[in-house]
Amino acid sequence: MLRDRLADYGYTGVNVAPGQDRDGDPVLLIDVRYKALDKPIASKATFGLVTAVRQQLARIGETRFPHIRHHFDEQQKIAS
């Protein structure tokens, strides 16, 4: 799902690991990695992503909240 949704924004892969939030509740730590693109990336690329991931996780019975962290290339420009 992430690959399909983020392919146009330089998506290269994802790492998922169990973790805890600040209150000690179990969560999923989702690190999404991107390559640099020549064009600036619009912020809409990640809008609503948590909701979409939560829906996919619910379908397989996963109840932990996904904490998504985006790792763009240092040289990547973001459209304002």
N, CA, C and O atoms as a MOPAC input file, in Angstrom:
PM7 MOZYME 1SCF
protein

 N      0.82000 1    -1.18700 1     0.00000 1
 C      0.00000 1     0.00000 1     0.00000 1
 C      0.86900 1     1.25900 1     0.00000 1
 O      0.61000 1     2.19000 1    -0.76300 1
 N      1.88900 1     1.29100 1     0.84400 1
 C      2.76800 1     2.46300 1     0.87300 1
 C      3.50300 1     2.62200 1    -0.45200 1
 O      3.61600 1     3.73400 1    -0.97000 1
 N      3.99400 1     1.53800 1    -0.99400 1
 C      4.72200 1     1.60300 1    -2.26500 1
 C      3.83800 1     2.22200 1    -3.34500 1
 O      4.27900 1     3.11500 1    -4.06800 1
 N      2.61000 1     1.76000 1    -3.45700 1
 C      1.70300 1     2.28700 1    -4.47800 1
 C      1.39900 1     3.76400 1    -4.26000 1
 O      1.39500 1     4.55400 1    -5.20300 1
 N      1.14900 1     4.12100 1    -3.02000 1
 C      0.74300 1     5.49200 1    -2.71500 1
 C      1.89000 1     6.50200 1    -2.79900 1
 O      1.67100 1     7.66500 1    -3.13800 1
 N      3.10700 1     6.05900 1    -2.49300 1
 C      4.23200 1     6.99500 1    -2.38700 1
 C      5.27300 1     6.86200 1    -3.50000 1
 O      6.29300 1     7.55100 1    -3.47000 1
 N      5.03500 1     6.00000 1    -4.46800 1
 C      6.01000 1     5.76200 1    -5.54300 1
 C      6.38000 1     7.04500 1    -6.28200 1
 O      7.54300 1     7.23600 1    -6.63800 1
 N      5.41800 1     7.91700 1    -6.51500 1
 C      5.69000 1     9.16400 1    -7.24300 1
 C      6.50100 1    10.16900 1    -6.42300 1
 O      6.92500 1    11.19900 1    -6.94700 1
 N      6.71600 1     9.87400 1    -5.15100 1
 C      7.42400 1    10.80600 1    -4.27200 1
 C      8.80600 1    10.29500 1    -3.87400 1
 O      9.42000 1    10.83100 1    -2.95200 1
 N      9.29900 1     9.26600 1    -4.55700 1
 C     10.64500 1     8.76600 1    -4.30500 1
 C     10.74000 1     7.65700 1    -3.28000 1
 O     11.83000 1     7.36400 1    -2.78900 1
 N      9.62300 1     7.03200 1    -2.94700 1
 C      9.61300 1     5.93100 1    -1.97500 1
 C     10.62600 1     4.86000 1    -2.35200 1
 O     10.66500 1     4.40200 1    -3.49300 1
 N     11.45300 1     4.46300 1    -1.37100 1
 C     12.41500 1     3.38500 1    -1.61500 1
 C     12.21400 1     2.20200 1    -0.68300 1
 O     12.69200 1     1.10600 1    -0.97900 1
 N     11.52800 1     2.38800 1     0.42300 1
 C     11.31000 1     1.27200 1     1.32700 1
 C     10.78600 1     1.71000 1     2.67800 1
 O     10.66600 1     2.89900 1     2.97400 1
 N     10.47800 1     0.71300 1     3.48600 1
 C      9.90500 1     0.97000 1     4.80700 1
 C     10.45800 1    -0.04800 1     5.80300 1
 O     10.70800 1    -1.20300 1     5.45900 1
 N     10.64200 1     0.40100 1     7.03400 1
 C     10.98400 1    -0.47100 1     8.15600 1
 C      9.88900 1    -0.32800 1     9.19700 1
 O      9.47100 1     0.78400 1     9.51800 1
 N      9.42500 1    -1.45100 1     9.72300 1
 C      8.38200 1    -1.44400 1    10.74500 1
 C      8.91400 1    -2.17800 1    11.96300 1
 O      9.46100 1    -3.27500 1    11.85200 1
 N      8.74800 1    -1.56200 1    13.12900 1
 C      9.21800 1    -2.17800 1    14.36800 1
 C      8.22400 1    -1.87600 1    15.48900 1
 O      7.57800 1    -0.82800 1    15.48400 1
 N      8.10400 1    -2.78300 1    16.43500 1
 C      7.25900 1    -2.48900 1    17.59700 1
 C      7.94300 1    -1.45000 1    18.46900 1
 O      9.17000 1    -1.35900 1    18.50400 1
 N      7.13700 1    -0.67300 1    19.16900 1
 C      7.67600 1     0.33500 1    20.06200 1
 C      6.64100 1     0.74800 1    21.07900 1
 O      5.58800 1     0.12300 1    21.20600 1
 N      6.95300 1     1.81400 1    21.80600 1
 C      6.03500 1     2.36300 1    22.80000 1
 C      5.95200 1     3.86000 1    22.62000 1
 O      6.92800 1     4.51200 1    22.24900 1
 N      4.75900 1     4.40600 1    22.88900 1
 C      4.62200 1     5.85300 1    22.84300 1
 C      5.05200 1     6.43100 1    24.18500 1
 O      5.55000 1     5.69900 1    25.04000 1
 N      4.86800 1     7.72900 1    24.38200 1
 C      5.33100 1     8.39500 1    25.60900 1
 C      4.62300 1     7.89600 1    26.85300 1
 O      5.15100 1     8.00500 1    27.96000 1
 N      3.42600 1     7.34800 1    26.67300 1
 C      2.67200 1     6.82200 1    27.81200 1
 C      2.94800 1     5.34800 1    28.06800 1
 O      2.38000 1     4.75200 1    28.98300 1
 N      3.82400 1     4.76300 1    27.25200 1
 C      4.14800 1     3.35700 1    27.41100 1
 C      3.21400 1     2.41100 1    26.67600 1
 O      3.31100 1     1.19400 1    26.83200 1
 N      2.30600 1     2.96500 1    25.87300 1
 C      1.38800 1     2.13400 1    25.10100 1
 C      2.10200 1     1.56100 1    23.88000 1
 O      2.96200 1     2.22200 1    23.29800 1
 N      1.75100 1     0.33300 1    23.48700 1
 C      2.39100 1    -0.26600 1    22.32100 1
 C      1.97100 1     0.42800 1    21.02500 1
 O      0.79900 1     0.74800 1    20.82700 1
 N      2.94200 1     0.65200 1    20.15500 1
 C      2.71000 1     1.28900 1    18.85200 1
 C      3.54500 1     0.56900 1    17.79900 1
 O      4.37300 1    -0.28300 1    18.12000 1
 N      3.31700 1     0.92000 1    16.55900 1
 C      4.17100 1     0.47200 1    15.46400 1
 C      4.96700 1     1.67000 1    14.97700 1
 O      4.39100 1     2.70400 1    14.63900 1
 N      6.27300 1     1.54000 1    14.93700 1
 C      7.14600 1     2.59500 1    14.42500 1
 C      7.40700 1     2.28700 1    12.95600 1
 O      8.02700 1     1.27900 1    12.61500 1
 N      6.92900 1     3.16100 1    12.10900 1
 C      7.02300 1     2.94900 1    10.66500 1
 C      7.92300 1     4.02600 1    10.07900 1
 O      7.56600 1     5.20400 1    10.05500 1
 N      9.09700 1     3.60800 1     9.60600 1
 C     10.06600 1     4.53300 1     9.01500 1
 C     10.02700 1     4.37600 1     7.50100 1
 O     10.37500 1     3.32400 1     6.96400 1
 N      9.59900 1     5.43700 1     6.82000 1
 C      9.48200 1     5.42500 1     5.35900 1
 C     10.66500 1     6.19800 1     4.78700 1
 O     10.93800 1     7.32600 1     5.19800 1
 N     11.35700 1     5.58700 1     3.84400 1
 C     12.54200 1     6.20100 1     3.24600 1
 C     12.26300 1     6.60500 1     1.79400 1
 O     11.50300 1     5.95100 1     1.08000 1
 N     12.90400 1     7.70300 1     1.38500 1
 C     12.70700 1     8.26700 1     0.05400 1
 C     14.05100 1     8.61800 1    -0.57300 1
 O     15.00400 1     8.96200 1     0.12700 1
 N     14.11600 1     8.52700 1    -1.88800 1
 C     15.28600 1     9.01500 1    -2.62100 1
 C     15.00600 1    10.45400 1    -3.03900 1
 O     13.85800 1    10.89900 1    -3.04200 1
 N     16.05100 1    11.16400 1    -3.38600 1
 C     15.90700 1    12.54900 1    -3.83000 1
 C     15.29900 1    12.58100 1    -5.22900 1
 O     15.64300 1    11.77100 1    -6.09000 1
 N     14.40400 1    13.51700 1    -5.43400 1
 C     13.80000 1    13.75600 1    -6.73900 1
 C     14.19300 1    15.13700 1    -7.23200 1
 O     14.51900 1    16.01600 1    -6.43400 1
 N     14.16400 1    15.32900 1    -8.53800 1
 C     14.48000 1    16.64000 1    -9.10200 1
 C     13.39700 1    17.66900 1    -8.81700 1
 O     13.68000 1    18.86300 1    -8.71500 1
 N     12.16800 1    17.21400 1    -8.69000 1
 C     11.05400 1    18.13900 1    -8.45500 1
 C     10.74000 1    18.21900 1    -6.96400 1
 O     10.92400 1    17.24100 1    -6.23900 1
 N     10.27000 1    19.37100 1    -6.50400 1
 C      9.85600 1    19.49200 1    -5.10200 1
 C      8.66000 1    18.58700 1    -4.82100 1
 O      7.81200 1    18.36700 1    -5.68600 1
 N      8.61100 1    18.07600 1    -3.61500 1
 C      7.51000 1    17.20900 1    -3.20200 1
 C      6.47100 1    18.04600 1    -2.46600 1
 O      6.80500 1    18.81900 1    -1.56800 1
 N      5.21300 1    17.88400 1    -2.85300 1
 C      4.12200 1    18.59300 1    -2.18700 1
 C      3.79100 1    17.90000 1    -0.86800 1
 O      3.88900 1    16.67800 1    -0.75800 1
 N      3.40300 1    18.68000 1     0.12000 1
 C      3.07400 1    18.10700 1     1.42200 1
 C      1.88000 1    17.17100 1     1.34100 1
 O      1.69300 1    16.34300 1     2.23300 1
 N      1.07200 1    17.27800 1     0.30300 1
 C     -0.08900 1    16.40000 1     0.16000 1
 C      0.32300 1    14.93400 1    -0.00100 1
 O     -0.51500 1    14.04100 1     0.12400 1
 N      1.58300 1    14.68400 1    -0.27200 1
 C      2.06600 1    13.31200 1    -0.44000 1
 C      1.79600 1    12.47500 1     0.80100 1
 O      1.51100 1    11.28200 1     0.69400 1
 N      1.88300 1    13.08100 1     1.96300 1
 C      1.71900 1    12.33000 1     3.19900 1
 C      0.39700 1    12.62000 1     3.90500 1
 O      0.12500 1    12.04900 1     4.96100 1
 N     -0.42200 1    13.49600 1     3.33800 1
 C     -1.69900 1    13.85700 1     3.96300 1
 C     -2.62600 1    12.64700 1     4.02200 1
 O     -2.86200 1    11.99400 1     3.00600 1
 N     -3.14100 1    12.35100 1     5.19000 1
 C     -4.07500 1    11.25000 1     5.36200 1
 C     -3.44700 1     9.86900 1     5.39400 1
 O     -4.15600 1     8.86300 1     5.41500 1
 N     -2.13000 1     9.81400 1     5.39600 1
 C     -1.45000 1     8.52500 1     5.34300 1
 C     -1.68900 1     7.68800 1     6.60000 1
 O     -1.86800 1     6.47400 1     6.50500 1
 N     -1.69500 1     8.31400 1     7.76200 1
 C     -1.91200 1     7.56600 1     9.00500 1
 C     -3.27600 1     6.88000 1     8.97900 1
 O     -3.40000 1     5.72100 1     9.37400 1
 N     -4.28800 1     7.59000 1     8.51800 1
 C     -5.63200 1     7.00000 1     8.44300 1
 C     -5.64400 1     5.79400 1     7.51100 1
 O     -6.21000 1     4.75400 1     7.84900 1
 N     -5.03100 1     5.92600 1     6.35300 1
 C     -4.99600 1     4.82500 1     5.39400 1
 C     -4.24900 1     3.61600 1     5.96000 1
 O     -4.67900 1     2.47700 1     5.77600 1
 N     -3.14100 1     3.86200 1     6.64300 1
 C     -2.37000 1     2.76800 1     7.23900 1
 C     -3.18000 1     2.11100 1     8.35600 1
 O     -3.19500 1     0.88500 1     8.46700 1
 N     -3.84400 1     2.90500 1     9.17400 1
 C     -4.66400 1     2.34500 1    10.25900 1
 C     -5.77400 1     1.45600 1     9.71000 1
 O     -6.07600 1     0.41000 1    10.28500 1
 N     -6.37300 1     1.86200 1     8.61500 1
 C     -7.43300 1     1.04900 1     8.00600 1
 C     -6.87600 1    -0.28700 1     7.52200 1
 O     -7.49700 1    -1.33100 1     7.72200 1
 N     -5.71700 1    -0.25500 1     6.89100 1
 C     -5.09100 1    -1.49200 1     6.43100 1
 C     -4.73000 1    -2.39300 1     7.61400 1
 O     -4.93800 1    -3.60500 1     7.55600 1
 N     -4.20000 1    -1.81600 1     8.66600 1
 C     -3.83000 1    -2.59700 1     9.84200 1
 C     -5.06400 1    -3.21100 1    10.50200 1
 O     -5.02200 1    -4.36100 1    10.94000 1
 N     -6.14400 1    -2.47000 1    10.57500 1
 C     -7.38100 1    -2.97600 1    11.18400 1
 C     -7.89900 1    -4.19200 1    10.43100 1
 O     -8.46000 1    -5.10600 1    11.03500 1
 N     -7.71500 1    -4.20900 1     9.12300 1
 C     -8.18200 1    -5.34100 1     8.31500 1
 C     -7.48800 1    -6.64700 1     8.68500 1
 O     -8.03500 1    -7.73100 1     8.48200 1
 N     -6.27900 1    -6.53400 1     9.22800 1
 C     -5.56300 1    -7.75300 1     9.61900 1
 C     -5.56400 1    -7.94500 1    11.14300 1
 O     -4.85600 1    -8.80300 1    11.66900 1
 N     -6.36800 1    -7.13600 1    11.84100 1
 C     -6.51800 1    -7.29100 1    13.28300 1
 C     -5.47800 1    -6.58800 1    14.12300 1
 O     -5.40200 1    -6.81800 1    15.33000 1
 N     -4.67000 1    -5.73100 1    13.51100 1
 C     -3.62000 1    -4.99400 1    14.23900 1
 C     -4.23100 1    -3.75800 1    14.87800 1
 O     -4.84700 1    -2.94200 1    14.19200 1
 N     -4.06300 1    -3.61400 1    16.19700 1
 C     -4.66900 1    -2.49100 1    16.91600 1
 C     -3.66300 1    -1.42600 1    17.34400 1
 O     -4.06000 1    -0.35200 1    17.79600 1
 N     -2.36900 1    -1.70600 1    17.20800 1
 C     -1.37700 1    -0.69300 1    17.60300 1
 C     -1.43300 1     0.50300 1    16.65800 1
 O     -1.63800 1     0.35600 1    15.45300 1
 N     -1.24600 1     1.68400 1    17.23200 1
 C     -1.27500 1     2.92000 1    16.44400 1
 C      0.02400 1     3.04900 1    15.66000 1
 O      1.10200 1     2.84100 1    16.21700 1
 N     -0.06000 1     3.39200 1    14.36200 1
 C      1.15200 1     3.55500 1    13.56700 1
 C      1.75500 1     4.95700 1    13.72300 1
 O      1.08700 1     5.96100 1    13.47900 1
 N      2.99900 1     5.00400 1    14.12500 1
 C      3.74000 1     6.26800 1    14.17300 1
 C      4.62300 1     6.28900 1    12.92800 1
 O      5.61200 1     5.56000 1    12.84700 1
 N      4.26200 1     7.12400 1    11.96600 1
 C      4.97200 1     7.15100 1    10.68800 1
 C      5.99800 1     8.27700 1    10.69200 1
 O      5.67900 1     9.43300 1    10.96900 1
 N      7.23000 1     7.91100 1    10.37800 1
 C      8.30600 1     8.89400 1    10.28700 1
 C      8.82900 1     8.86300 1     8.85200 1
 O      9.15900 1     7.80300 1     8.32000 1
 N      8.89800 1    10.03000 1     8.24400 1
 C      9.33500 1    10.14000 1     6.85600 1
 C     10.79300 1    10.58800 1     6.82200 1
 O     11.17100 1    11.55700 1     7.48000 1
 N     11.59800 1     9.87800 1     6.05400 1
 C     13.02100 1    10.17100 1     5.94600 1
 C     13.32700 1    10.53000 1     4.48900 1
 O     13.67300 1     9.67700 1     3.67200 1
 N     13.18600 1    11.81200 1     4.20200 1
 C     13.49800 1    12.31000 1     2.86100 1
 C     14.99200 1    12.56900 1     2.75100 1
 O     15.65900 1    12.83300 1     3.75100 1
 N     15.50800 1    12.49300 1     1.54500 1
 C     16.90400 1    12.82000 1     1.28900 1
 C     17.17000 1    14.25400 1     1.75900 1
 O     16.30700 1    15.12400 1     1.63900 1
 N     18.35300 1    14.48600 1     2.28500 1
 C     18.69600 1    15.81800 1     2.80200 1
 C     18.58700 1    16.90400 1     1.73100 1
 O     18.32800 1    18.06300 1     2.05500 1
 N     18.77800 1    16.54700 1     0.48000 1
 C     18.75000 1    17.51700 1    -0.62000 1
 C     17.33600 1    17.72100 1    -1.19900 1
 O     17.13700 1    18.58900 1    -2.04900 1
 N     16.37200 1    16.93600 1    -0.74800 1
 C     15.02800 1    17.01100 1    -1.31500 1
 C     14.37400 1    18.34000 1    -0.99100 1
 O     14.40000 1    18.79200 1     0.15300 1
 N     13.79400 1    18.95900 1    -1.99300 1
 C     13.04900 1    20.20000 1    -1.79000 1
 C     11.58200 1    19.86100 1    -1.58500 1
 O     11.03800 1    18.95300 1    -2.21400 1
 N     10.95900 1    20.61200 1    -0.69100 1
 C      9.53900 1    20.43500 1    -0.40100 1
 C      8.81000 1    21.66700 1    -0.93600 1
 O      9.21400 1    22.79900 1    -0.67000 1
 N      7.73100 1    21.43900 1    -1.69400 1
 C      6.95100 1    22.54900 1    -2.25200 1
 C      6.22300 1    23.26300 1    -1.11500 1
 O      5.73000 1    22.62900 1    -0.18200 1
 N      6.16400 1    24.58500 1    -1.20800 1
 C      5.48700 1    25.35100 1    -0.14900 1
 C      4.03700 1    25.56200 1    -0.47800 1
 O      3.31200 1    26.18500 1     0.29800 1

